[in-house]
Every structure is written in structure tokens, then in C-alpha cells.
């Protein structure tokens, strides 16, 4: 597999390819007669597909790969990829790199008068400056081509210059640039059909309205809103998936209604002062993992009209006692003897990290309790860190080996406005008793398991807050008592 190092200077990358992979990009450029843009496509193709050196070297001018005519490979795979600008429009060097400045030792005083050495150095400097200017001009032409090809700024002046500003994606936004995660979410019929139904069954609340979609992804919610009669939809995302979303909207004839804006909602200005509806699929595992609700609340405070509508409008976090003692004991004991070695330190991770999975409803041994009820119209970021009291009662004899968590979602009215009270309410749940979703459930496994009988009371406090290490992760504590004996344990959702 051919790996183009992304952090080194172009010359170092070229030397690395020659030395480690026996691959000469200059030779390939000449054999395929690649111009500047062909070279751009070649580099982006290799970076995206990790193509082997032997495969690339086998290509000939008579069998030019189809991707060399594919404009999508003009989009940089890596932000600020210096290798993309290592070749000028008329760069004909055999080795694919800029000609080096003559070594200063060749200008020694023994063979050159001082004036001659100065002239030589000035000539070398001028040649280098010319080379920089040529590469800079090639870069500007490349950026302009990508901008015109993919962003069509002449069609929509509100679209931000994605390429010029760069994508500066962290791991969170980068993960949403991939196809698989969007396919998973779209195939989650509980999720997607609930949003669709909430919008289509309430078209009167969307017709002629301005709608904001926070974290638009592929744009599916924006298109639902447009189809429901919205006069304008503003779709915001900080992932490169917004490029695809814009193409999808155009493919479906909705690009005259939907305006795409790249960036974090907290750090951009929208082309409108107020919106009538905010839609967003902000939920993460155990509801608040990912920390996206903070962004939605920021958008609400800045842009939602006083009588506006939040979709969804309410979320509830629930927990119940769970009996999985055999599986937990087996998982825990595995680390006592791993091919003859003890790995006891790994046990801490078994108990510390919440396990996200679809769990068997038959193992739920208590009733459930709501530990957090969030009104999206009035919640504040500070109110998302909570300590919720709970009382559970066991439904049968068993072993309390953990607490299972999930959430319920409601698309309902704005409690402060009369006009939205006749809305058609749509709900869904990620409970183990309903159709599984991609959110699954979260199991918090106990260090000390507790035997319970039918009707045993479990009283406690379930707390969670944003992690100090990452605002997108959760620190959790469960403190509870059974028959007068107290227990407490810390967890993480990450």
C-alpha cells in the first residue's frame, strides 16, 4: 500500500516514496502526461484509496485511469496538503521536484570573485522566487476551479467558501464526512421516519416558514422541510458531507429552497435574522454523548423567533435495573488468564466504560425511572449536567448487575405558545422494549452486584456531566442503596 506522508515537506514525501516504495511520482507524471490538475487528481486518488505503488506504476498513457477525468478528485483529501502544490503548470522536472538551489560550496572564494558569487546567489534567489510565484498561481487556479466546480457560488451567494477557508476538522466532524455513518442513520427507520412524520403531519407549521437545520448531514431533514412547504431552509454543517448534501438537494430540485452554510453554528452568521423552526438530529448515545445539544440551544437563543418551534421539542432519559451477571462475570474473568498472562488492569475498563449495545429486554428486572426531562424550548447548557433522583422496584428475583439507560423523544408543541398546541405529536423511544435503533442502549456495569427479590426497592441518584477531558463525552456517577447498604461507582460514556 502506497502511503503519502501528509506532514512532511513535498521533497521529503517524494524522497520517502522513492526510498520506501520504489515509486517515482515524477516518472508517473511523465508517463501519463499529467498536467497540474492531473497531478492533483493523482495525489488525491492515492490518498483516498491507498493505492499500491505497483498499481500506479502500471498505468500507461494508453490505459489512462478514468479518475483522471473525475472532478471530484480535485477536492483535497487532506487539508493543507503541501504535496498538491509541489508541481507547477509547466513543471517538467524528471524527478517531480523543484530544482535545488546550487550548493553554496560551489561559490567558494577560491573559484569565484566576490561579485560573481553575489550574482550567482541573486540569480538562484530570483529563480526560486519565480518558482514560488508559479506554484502560488497554480494553487490559486486550482482553488478557483474547485470553488466553481463544486460550490457554484454564482448560483448561491450565501454558500461559504469551503475550500478557501479549509476544513480544519477534528475527529468528531471528520467522522461525519464518511458515507457509512450516514447510511446507518438513514437506514434507522425509527429515527428517520419519526422526523419525516413529525414534519409531514404538521405541514401547517412548515408551510411558508423559514427553517434552520443544525447538523444537516446529507440534508434529509432539510428536504423533508422543503417538501412540507418551507419557503426557505438553511442547512448548516461543519463536515465535508455538506458538499454531498448540496449536490443531493440539486439532484432533487430543491437547491432553490435550501441554502447550505458550512461551519459550526456557534461561529457563523446566517443570512437571516430569525427562523420559524429549528430541526436537528442532535442525539447521541445515552442522549447527550457528542454534546451537540449545546449547539442547538445556541442556535435557538440566537435565531428562533419568540413563537418558534423546536423539532424535537422534548427528551427524557430513563434507567432501569439490569441482570447480566453471567456475561459480566465472564467478560470480567477473561482478563485473569489471557494465554497464560494476567491482564488485571484491563478489568477497570470493563467497569468504567458504559457498554453501548442492543440489550435483551428480558434481562430488565426493574421498572424504569426518568432521571432527566429536557424541554428543548427552555433548556440551557448548564441544565444538561444533572443529578437525578430515582426509585426502582424489582419485578422478580435476580441479580442487579448494572443500570440500563435509554431515551425517549417527542416532537410536540412549544409550551409557551398557544398557536402550536394543536400540533400532531410524534414520539419514539430507544428502549430495549421497542424496535432497535442505531443509538441502542447504554449499560453501566456494577463492580458490586446486588441480589434482589421481587419488589426490592433501589433508591439512588444518577448524575452525569460533560467530561473534563472532552466536551463530547460524559462522566457518570451512580450512587444507590439496597436494604440500607450504600453503593457508588463512576463511569464514562465515550
C-alpha positions as CSV (number, residue, x, y, z in Angstrom):
1,X,0.0,0.0,0.0
2,X,1.3,3.4,-1.0
3,X,1.2,5.9,1.8
4,X,1.8,9.6,1.1
5,X,3.0,11.2,4.3
6,X,0.9,14.2,5.0
7,X,3.1,16.2,7.4
8,X,6.4,16.3,5.6
9,X,7.6,18.8,3.1
10,X,7.0,17.8,-0.6
11,X,10.6,17.0,-1.2
12,X,10.7,14.7,1.8
13,X,7.5,12.9,0.7
14,X,8.9,12.4,-2.8
15,X,12.2,11.0,-1.3
16,X,10.2,8.8,1.0
17,X,8.2,7.3,-1.9
18,X,11.3,6.6,-3.8
19,X,13.2,5.1,-0.9
20,X,10.4,3.1,0.9
21,X,8.1,2.2,-2.0
22,X,10.3,2.4,-5.1
23,X,7.8,4.8,-6.5
24,X,8.8,7.8,-8.5
25,X,5.9,10.2,-8.9
26,X,7.8,12.3,-11.4
27,X,8.2,9.3,-13.7
28,X,4.4,8.5,-13.4
29,X,3.5,12.1,-14.2
30,X,5.6,12.0,-17.4
31,X,4.4,8.5,-18.5
32,X,0.8,9.7,-18.1
33,X,1.5,13.2,-19.5
34,X,-0.2,14.7,-16.5
35,X,-0.6,18.5,-16.2
36,X,-1.0,20.3,-12.9
37,X,-4.7,19.2,-12.4
38,X,-4.0,15.7,-13.5
39,X,-1.3,15.6,-10.8
40,X,-3.8,16.9,-8.2
41,X,-6.2,14.1,-9.1
42,X,-3.5,11.5,-8.9
43,X,-2.4,12.6,-5.4
44,X,-5.9,12.8,-4.1
45,X,-6.8,9.4,-5.6
46,X,-3.8,7.7,-3.9
47,X,-4.5,9.4,-0.6
48,X,-8.2,8.4,-0.7
49,X,-7.8,4.8,-1.8
50,X,-4.2,3.9,-0.5
51,X,-3.5,2.6,-4.0
52,X,-0.4,0.3,-4.2
53,X,2.8,1.6,-5.8
54,X,2.8,-1.3,-8.3
55,X,-0.7,-0.5,-9.4
56,X,0.0,3.2,-10.0
57,X,3.3,2.4,-11.8
58,X,1.5,0.0,-14.1
59,X,-0.8,2.7,-15.6
60,X,0.1,3.9,-19.1
61,X,-1.0,6.7,-21.4
62,X,-2.9,4.1,-23.5
63,X,-4.9,3.0,-20.5
64,X,-5.4,6.2,-18.6
65,X,-7.4,5.6,-15.4
66,X,-10.9,7.0,-15.5
67,X,-10.5,9.0,-12.3
68,X,-8.1,11.4,-14.1
69,X,-11.2,12.9,-15.7
70,X,-13.2,12.9,-12.5
71,X,-13.5,16.4,-11.0
72,X,-14.3,15.0,-7.5
73,X,-10.6,14.2,-7.1
74,X,-9.8,17.9,-7.3
75,X,-11.1,18.2,-3.7
76,X,-8.2,17.8,-1.3
77,X,-8.4,14.6,0.8
78,X,-6.1,16.2,3.4
79,X,-6.4,19.9,4.5
80,X,-3.4,22.0,3.6
81,X,-1.8,19.1,1.7
82,X,1.6,20.6,0.7
83,X,2.2,17.9,-1.9
84,X,-0.7,19.2,-4.0
85,X,1.3,22.3,-4.7
86,X,4.7,20.8,-5.4
87,X,4.0,20.8,-9.2
88,X,3.6,23.9,-11.3
89,X,1.7,24.1,-14.6
90,X,4.9,23.8,-16.6
91,X,6.9,21.8,-14.2
92,X,8.9,19.4,-16.4
93,X,11.5,18.2,-13.9
94,X,12.2,14.5,-14.3
95,X,12.1,13.7,-10.6
96,X,8.8,15.6,-9.9
97,X,10.5,18.1,-7.5
98,X,11.7,21.6,-7.8
99,X,15.3,22.0,-9.0
100,X,17.6,22.6,-6.0
101,X,19.5,25.8,-5.5
102,X,23.1,25.3,-6.2
103,X,25.1,24.3,-3.1
104,X,26.9,27.3,-1.7
105,X,30.1,25.5,-1.7
106,X,30.3,25.9,-5.4
107,X,30.7,29.6,-4.9
108,X,33.8,29.4,-2.8
109,X,36.2,32.4,-3.0
110,X,38.9,30.2,-4.5
111,X,37.0,29.8,-7.7
112,X,34.7,32.8,-7.9
113,X,35.3,36.5,-7.2
114,X,33.0,38.0,-4.6
115,X,30.9,39.9,-7.2
116,X,30.4,36.7,-9.2
117,X,29.2,34.8,-6.1
118,X,26.7,37.6,-5.3
119,X,25.4,37.5,-8.9
120,X,25.0,33.7,-8.8
121,X,23.2,33.8,-5.5
122,X,20.9,36.6,-6.7
123,X,20.1,34.5,-9.8
124,X,19.4,31.5,-7.7
125,X,17.1,33.5,-5.4
126,X,15.3,35.0,-8.4
127,X,14.7,31.5,-9.9
128,X,13.4,30.3,-6.5
129,X,11.0,33.3,-6.2
130,X,9.8,32.7,-9.7
131,X,9.1,29.0,-8.8
132,X,7.2,30.1,-5.7
133,X,5.1,32.5,-7.8
134,X,4.3,29.8,-10.4
135,X,3.2,27.3,-7.7
136,X,1.2,30.0,-6.0
137,X,-0.6,30.9,-9.2
138,X,-1.2,27.2,-9.9
139,X,-2.7,26.9,-6.4
140,X,-5.0,29.9,-7.0
141,X,-6.2,28.5,-10.3
142,X,-6.8,25.1,-8.6
143,X,-8.7,26.7,-5.7
144,X,-10.8,28.7,-8.2
145,X,-11.5,25.6,-10.3
146,X,-12.7,23.6,-7.2
147,X,-14.8,26.5,-6.0
148,X,-16.5,27.0,-9.3
149,X,-17.0,23.3,-9.9
150,X,-18.4,22.2,-6.6
151,X,-19.8,25.3,-4.9
152,X,-21.4,27.2,-7.8
153,X,-21.1,30.5,-5.9
154,X,-22.8,32.3,-8.8
155,X,-26.0,30.3,-8.0
156,X,-26.0,30.9,-4.3
157,X,-24.1,33.8,-2.8
158,X,-24.8,32.6,0.8
159,X,-22.7,29.4,0.4
160,X,-19.4,29.8,2.3
161,X,-16.0,29.2,0.5
162,X,-15.4,25.7,1.8
163,X,-12.1,25.1,0.1
164,X,-10.5,28.6,0.6
165,X,-11.1,28.5,4.3
166,X,-10.1,24.9,4.7
167,X,-11.9,22.2,6.6
168,X,-9.9,22.1,9.9
169,X,-11.9,19.0,11.0
170,X,-11.4,17.4,14.4
171,X,-12.2,13.7,14.8
172,X,-15.8,14.4,15.6
173,X,-16.6,16.3,12.3
174,X,-14.3,14.1,10.4
175,X,-16.3,11.1,11.4
176,X,-19.4,12.6,9.8
177,X,-17.6,13.0,6.5
178,X,-17.8,9.3,5.8
179,X,-20.6,7.5,3.9
180,X,-21.1,4.7,6.4
181,X,-22.3,6.7,9.3
182,X,-24.9,8.5,7.2
183,X,-26.1,5.2,5.7
184,X,-26.5,3.8,9.2
185,X,-28.6,6.8,10.3
186,X,-30.8,6.9,7.1
187,X,-31.5,3.1,7.4
188,X,-32.6,3.6,11.0
189,X,-36.3,3.8,10.2
190,X,-37.4,4.6,13.7
191,X,-35.2,7.7,13.6
192,X,-35.7,8.9,10.0
193,X,-39.5,8.1,9.7
194,X,-40.2,9.8,13.0
195,X,-38.6,13.0,11.7
196,X,-40.4,12.6,8.4
197,X,-43.8,12.1,10.1
198,X,-43.3,14.9,12.6
199,X,-42.7,17.3,9.6
200,X,-45.2,15.9,7.1
201,X,-48.0,15.5,9.7
202,X,-47.5,19.1,10.6
203,X,-47.2,20.9,7.3
204,X,-49.1,23.9,8.5
205,X,-46.2,24.6,10.8
206,X,-43.7,24.5,7.9
207,X,-45.6,26.0,5.0
208,X,-44.1,29.3,4.1
209,X,-41.8,29.2,7.0
210,X,-38.0,29.7,7.4
211,X,-36.4,26.5,8.8
212,X,-32.9,26.0,10.2
213,X,-31.4,22.5,10.1
214,X,-28.5,22.3,12.5
215,X,-26.0,19.5,11.6
216,X,-27.7,18.7,8.3
217,X,-25.6,15.8,7.2
218,X,-26.9,14.5,3.9
219,X,-29.7,17.1,4.0
220,X,-32.6,14.6,4.5
221,X,-34.3,16.7,7.2
222,X,-33.9,19.8,5.1
223,X,-35.5,18.1,2.1
224,X,-38.4,16.9,4.3
225,X,-38.9,20.5,5.4
226,X,-38.7,21.8,1.8
227,X,-41.2,19.2,0.7
228,X,-43.5,20.2,3.5
229,X,-43.7,23.7,2.1
230,X,-41.0,25.7,3.8
231,X,-40.2,28.9,1.9
232,X,-36.5,28.7,2.9
233,X,-34.3,26.1,4.6
234,X,-30.9,26.9,5.9
235,X,-28.8,23.8,6.3
236,X,-25.7,24.1,8.5
237,X,-22.9,21.5,8.9
238,X,-19.2,21.7,9.6
239,X,-18.3,18.4,7.9
240,X,-17.4,17.9,4.3
241,X,-20.6,15.9,3.9
242,X,-22.2,19.3,3.2
243,X,-20.7,19.1,-0.3
244,X,-22.7,16.0,-1.0
245,X,-25.8,17.4,0.7
246,X,-25.7,20.3,-1.7
247,X,-25.4,18.0,-4.7
248,X,-28.3,15.9,-3.3
249,X,-30.5,18.9,-3.0
250,X,-29.8,20.0,-6.5
251,X,-30.4,16.4,-7.8
252,X,-33.9,16.6,-6.2
253,X,-34.7,20.1,-7.5
254,X,-34.6,21.6,-4.0
255,X,-31.5,23.8,-4.3
256,X,-33.7,26.9,-4.9
257,X,-35.1,26.4,-1.4
258,X,-32.2,25.0,0.6
259,X,-29.2,27.2,1.3
260,X,-26.1,25.3,2.6
261,X,-23.8,27.1,5.1
262,X,-20.6,25.5,6.3
263,X,-19.3,26.0,9.8
264,X,-20.1,25.5,13.5
265,X,-23.4,27.1,14.2
266,X,-21.8,29.0,17.2
267,X,-19.2,30.6,14.9
268,X,-21.1,31.6,11.8
269,X,-23.7,34.2,10.9
270,X,-26.8,33.1,9.0
271,X,-28.3,35.0,6.1
272,X,-31.5,35.7,8.1
273,X,-32.2,37.3,11.4
274,X,-34.8,34.8,12.7
275,X,-36.2,31.4,11.8
276,X,-39.6,29.9,12.5
277,X,-38.5,26.3,13.1
278,X,-35.3,24.6,14.1
279,X,-34.9,20.9,13.2
280,X,-31.9,18.9,14.3
281,X,-30.9,15.3,14.9
282,X,-28.6,16.1,17.8
283,X,-29.0,13.0,19.9
284,X,-26.0,10.7,20.8
285,X,-25.6,7.5,22.7
286,X,-27.4,7.8,26.1
287,X,-28.9,11.0,24.6
288,X,-26.2,13.6,25.4
289,X,-23.0,11.8,24.2
290,X,-21.4,14.1,21.5
291,X,-22.6,17.2,23.2
292,X,-24.4,18.5,20.1
293,X,-27.5,19.8,22.0
294,X,-25.4,22.7,23.3
295,X,-25.0,23.9,19.7
296,X,-28.7,23.5,19.0
297,X,-29.5,25.6,22.1
298,X,-27.1,28.3,20.9
299,X,-28.9,28.4,17.6
300,X,-32.3,28.6,19.4
301,X,-31.2,31.5,21.5
302,X,-29.7,33.4,18.5
303,X,-32.2,32.7,15.8
304,X,-35.5,31.2,16.8
305,X,-38.5,33.5,16.7
306,X,-40.3,34.0,20.0
307,X,-43.2,31.7,18.9
308,X,-40.9,29.4,17.0
309,X,-40.8,25.6,17.1
310,X,-38.1,23.2,18.1
311,X,-38.1,19.7,16.5
312,X,-37.7,17.6,18.6
313,X,-39.2,19.5,21.5
314,X,-38.6,17.2,24.4
315,X,-36.3,14.4,25.5
316,X,-36.4,12.1,28.5
317,X,-33.5,9.9,29.9
318,X,-34.6,6.7,31.6
319,X,-32.8,4.0,33.5
320,X,-33.8,0.5,34.8
321,X,-32.0,-2.3,36.7
322,X,-30.5,-5.0,34.6
323,X,-29.4,-8.5,35.2
324,X,-26.5,-9.7,33.1
325,X,-24.3,-11.2,35.8
326,X,-23.2,-14.3,33.9
327,X,-22.0,-12.3,30.9
328,X,-20.3,-9.6,33.0
329,X,-18.6,-12.2,35.2
330,X,-17.3,-14.0,32.1
331,X,-16.1,-10.8,30.5
332,X,-14.5,-9.7,33.8
333,X,-12.8,-13.0,34.4
334,X,-11.4,-13.2,30.9
335,X,-8.6,-10.9,31.9
336,X,-7.4,-13.2,34.7
337,X,-5.8,-15.6,32.2
338,X,-5.1,-14.4,28.6
339,X,-3.0,-17.1,27.1
340,X,-1.3,-17.6,30.4
341,X,-0.9,-13.9,31.2
342,X,-2.7,-11.8,33.8
343,X,-4.2,-8.5,32.5
344,X,-6.0,-7.3,35.6
345,X,-5.6,-3.6,34.7
346,X,-8.0,-4.2,31.8
347,X,-10.8,-5.0,34.2
348,X,-11.0,-1.4,35.1
349,X,-12.1,-0.6,31.6
350,X,-14.8,-3.2,31.7
351,X,-16.4,-1.5,34.6
352,X,-15.5,2.1,33.8
353,X,-16.9,2.4,30.2
354,X,-20.6,2.2,29.5
355,X,-21.3,-0.6,27.0
356,X,-23.4,0.6,24.1
357,X,-25.3,-2.3,22.6
358,X,-28.8,-3.6,21.9
359,X,-29.7,-5.4,25.1
360,X,-32.3,-8.1,25.8
361,X,-35.5,-6.8,27.3
362,X,-36.0,-10.0,29.3
363,X,-33.0,-9.0,31.4
364,X,-34.6,-5.8,32.6
365,X,-35.5,-6.7,36.2
366,X,-37.0,-3.4,37.5
367,X,-39.4,-0.8,36.3
368,X,-37.9,2.3,34.7
369,X,-37.4,5.8,36.1
370,X,-37.0,9.2,34.3
371,X,-33.8,10.8,35.6
372,X,-33.8,13.8,33.2
373,X,-36.7,15.5,31.4
374,X,-35.5,18.1,29.0
375,X,-37.7,20.8,27.4
376,X,-35.7,21.8,24.3
377,X,-37.6,25.1,24.2
378,X,-36.3,26.3,27.6
379,X,-33.2,24.2,28.5
380,X,-29.8,25.8,29.0
381,X,-26.4,24.2,28.5
382,X,-25.9,24.3,32.3
383,X,-29.1,22.4,32.9
384,X,-27.8,19.4,30.9
385,X,-25.5,18.5,33.7
386,X,-27.8,16.8,36.2
387,X,-28.2,14.7,39.3
388,X,-31.5,12.9,39.1
389,X,-33.1,11.0,41.9
390,X,-34.6,7.7,41.2
391,X,-36.5,4.9,42.9
392,X,-36.7,1.5,41.2
393,X,-38.6,-1.6,42.2
394,X,-37.5,-5.1,41.1
395,X,-40.1,-7.2,39.2
396,X,-38.6,-10.5,40.1
397,X,-35.8,-12.2,41.9
398,X,-32.4,-11.8,40.3
399,X,-29.0,-10.1,40.4
400,X,-28.8,-6.3,39.9
401,X,-25.6,-6.3,37.8
402,X,-26.0,-2.9,36.2
403,X,-28.2,0.0,35.2
404,X,-29.5,0.2,31.6
405,X,-30.1,3.6,30.1
406,X,-32.0,4.9,27.1
407,X,-34.0,7.9,26.0
408,X,-37.4,8.9,24.6
409,X,-38.0,11.7,22.1
410,X,-41.1,13.8,21.5
411,X,-42.0,16.2,18.6
412,X,-44.6,18.4,20.2
413,X,-45.7,22.0,20.8
414,X,-43.8,24.9,22.2
415,X,-45.2,25.1,25.7
416,X,-45.1,28.9,25.8
417,X,-47.3,29.4,22.7
418,X,-50.9,28.8,22.1
419,X,-50.5,28.6,18.3
420,X,-48.6,25.3,18.5
421,X,-50.8,23.4,20.9
422,X,-52.8,21.6,18.2
423,X,-49.6,20.1,16.7
424,X,-49.7,16.4,15.9
425,X,-47.4,14.9,18.4
426,X,-44.9,12.2,17.2
427,X,-42.8,10.2,19.6
428,X,-40.2,7.4,19.5
429,X,-38.1,5.5,22.1
430,X,-34.7,3.8,22.1
431,X,-36.0,1.5,24.8
432,X,-35.0,-2.2,24.8
433,X,-38.7,-3.0,24.5
434,X,-39.1,-1.2,21.1
435,X,-37.6,-1.6,17.6
436,X,-33.8,-1.2,17.9
437,X,-32.2,2.0,16.7
438,X,-28.6,2.9,15.9
439,X,-28.5,4.6,19.4
440,X,-29.0,1.2,21.0
441,X,-28.9,1.4,24.9
442,X,-26.1,2.0,27.4
443,X,-25.3,-0.4,30.2
444,X,-23.4,0.7,33.3
445,X,-22.0,-2.4,34.9
446,X,-21.6,-2.6,38.6
447,X,-18.5,-3.6,40.5
448,X,-20.5,-5.0,43.3
449,X,-23.6,-6.9,42.1
450,X,-26.6,-7.0,44.4
451,X,-29.1,-9.8,44.9
452,X,-32.7,-8.6,44.8
453,X,-36.1,-10.3,45.4
454,X,-39.4,-9.3,43.9
455,X,-40.4,-5.8,45.0
456,X,-36.9,-4.9,46.3
457,X,-36.6,-1.1,46.4
458,X,-33.5,0.5,44.8
459,X,-33.1,4.2,45.8
460,X,-30.4,6.4,44.4
461,X,-29.0,9.4,42.5
462,X,-27.9,9.2,38.8
463,X,-25.5,12.0,37.9
464,X,-23.8,12.9,34.6
465,X,-22.0,15.9,33.2
466,X,-19.7,16.8,30.4
467,X,-16.3,15.2,30.7
468,X,-13.4,17.5,31.7
469,X,-11.3,15.8,29.0
470,X,-13.8,16.2,26.2
471,X,-17.0,18.1,26.0
472,X,-18.5,15.4,23.8
473,X,-18.0,12.7,26.4
474,X,-19.9,12.1,29.7
475,X,-18.7,11.5,33.2
476,X,-21.3,9.5,35.1
477,X,-21.8,8.5,38.8
478,X,-24.4,6.2,40.2
479,X,-25.0,6.2,44.0
480,X,-27.7,4.0,45.4
481,X,-28.8,1.9,48.3
482,X,-30.5,-1.5,48.6
483,X,-31.8,-2.7,52.0
484,X,-29.8,0.0,53.8
485,X,-26.5,-0.8,52.1
486,X,-25.0,2.0,50.0
487,X,-23.0,1.7,46.8
488,X,-21.3,4.3,44.5
489,X,-19.5,3.9,41.2
490,X,-18.1,6.2,38.5
491,X,-18.4,5.6,34.7
492,X,-17.7,7.2,31.4
493,X,-19.6,7.4,28.1
494,X,-17.1,7.8,25.4
